[in-house]
Amino acid sequence: MLTHKYELFTMKEGDDIQTIFRRFQTILNELRCLNKTFDNYENIDKILRILYRMWRLQVTTLRTVKNLDSMSIEELIGTLKVHEQEL
């Protein structure tokens, strides 16, 4: 059930980056309690895939320029929050 919640996780209308991060972290923490984890790259990829179309340029840039394998979720969220202020 929680894995399904992870797989269906999406950005909701009106969500800002901090809200997305909080909701996503809640799911990850619940899964961790059940000894189910996803690797860091899977989590980052999941967040990037759920962002609205207006984020596509930023997502493409991140995928091209950054090493997503070594990026932390916190670093990703910080980068996205900076861009969010520009939108």
Secondary structure by P-SEA (a helix, b strand, c coil): caaaaaaaccccccccaaaaaaaaaaaaaaaaaacccccaaaaaaaaaaaccccaaaaaaaaacccccccccaaaaaaaaaaaaaac
